Amino acid sequence: MTHGFSHSQIWLALDALAVQHGLTPSGLARTAGLDPTAFNKSKRVTSNGRPRWPSTESLAKVLAATDSTLDEFVQLISRTEASVPPAGRRTIPLIGFAQAGSGGFFDDGGFPVGGGWEEVGAPAIADEHAYALEISGESMLPVYRQGDIIVVSPAATVRRGDRVVAKTREGEVLVKELGRRSGGEAELISLNPAFVNRVLREEDLLWIARVIWARQ
C-alpha cells in the first residue's frame, strides 16, 4: 500500500490533507469516522519503536470524507520529503483553547510541555517552541472564531498593540491585545467589545506570549 513511499511521507501527506481541509489530525480522523486519536503522533510508532502505518481502510475513509482521490493523495506524498514537512511548512504542537488552562501543558515560562498535544501544519517558524491553540467560544469575536487556529511564539518580543496569550497564576488563559504595561501592571484589551478589558498585576501573570499567525 506504500507504493515505494516511506512511513514519514505517508503520515506527512495525511497531515497535509488535514491542513488543506482546515482540520487537525484528530479532526481529520473524526471527520472520517475514526477514533479521534487514530492519527496522533504517538500512534505512528509502536511501543517498541516500530513504524505503524495507517491502514488501507483508514485511508479509504479519509479520502471519502474529504472527497479526495487516491491520485491526489499520492501527489501529496510526492511533495513531501522523508523526514520534513512540505517546503515552507512545519508541524507544531496543538491543543484546544479550553485545555490550555489545565495543568501539564505549559511550564512556568509558557513553553509547551507534556505528551497531551496533537500536531498541526503551520508556516515555517523560527521559534522551535512555537505552538498552536484551537479557538473555542465567543470571547474573541470578531477577530477569532470557533475553530480558528492561532500560532503562539513564546520567544517573540511582546509589544503594546500585539495580540497575545496570557496565563495567570490561577490558571486562567486569555487571548487579548496588550495595552499599556507599566507600574507593575499589564492592560489586556478584549478582542470582543462585549467583554471587559482586564488590568492584571505583573506578579499575577505567569507569562505573556505573542500571537504570530492565525489560520481562519
Helices and strands as residue ranges (DSSP letters): H 7-20, H 25-31, G 41-44, H 56-65, H 70-78, E 89-96, G 97-99, E 118-123, E 131-134, E 149-153, E 163-168, E 173-182, E 185-189, E 198-201, G 202-204, E 205-215
